């Protein structure tokens, strides 16, 4: 049974996470020139299909917690 290829944005997010490791949605959005909301929605879809996982939070320079995501293994 053949797997359906992922849409280009989802593939771009996965490729970026594979190359750079855990990133926040804001970091991904900046690197891919997309909005933060678009990336967050994409990450939640990728999580539902088992491609990525949430790995906790990191404190930003401004003192806010940022969710971090990585490739699911």
N, C-alpha and C positions, 0 to 999 in steps of 0.2 A: 504494500500500500504506500503510495507516494504522499509525502507531506506537502501541503500547500505552502508556497514561498511566503515569507513575511512581507508586509508592505515596506517600502523603502525607508520610511522614518523609523520604524521598529528595528530594521536591520542596522541602520545608522547608529541608533542608541546602543544596540548590542555590541557592535564593532568598537564603539568608543569605550564602553565599559570593559571590554576584553583588553584593549590597549592600555588604558589608564587606571584600571582598578576602580574601587568604589568612588562614586561621585554623587554630589547633590543634584537635585533637579535643576537648580539654578545654574550650576556649572555645566551641565549637559546642554541646557537651553542656550547658554552663551556660546559654547563651542559649536553648536549646530545651527545657530542663528534662528532659533524658534522661541516662542513664548513659553514662560514657565508653566502655564496651565496646560498647554499642548503636551509638554514633556511629562508632567505629572499624570495626565490621563493615559499617555502611552505607557508609562511605567506600571500603572495599575493593571492595564490590559496584559502587559508582559508578565506581570506577577501571577495573574489568574491562569495563564497558560504554562506557568512553571519556568519561565526563561530568566527572570531576575528575582532577587530577594532584597528585602529591606534589611540593612545591617546596623541599624541604630542611628544615633545622631552625633553630630559634630558641632562644637561651638564655633560660630563664625566670629570674625574680627569685631563685629558690632555687638557681640554678646548674645545673639539669638541662636537657638538650636536649629540645625539643618539636617533633614533626613538624608541618609546616605544609602545608596543602592549599589548592588553588584550583580554579576552573572551568577545564576543559581547553578550549583554543582550537584 
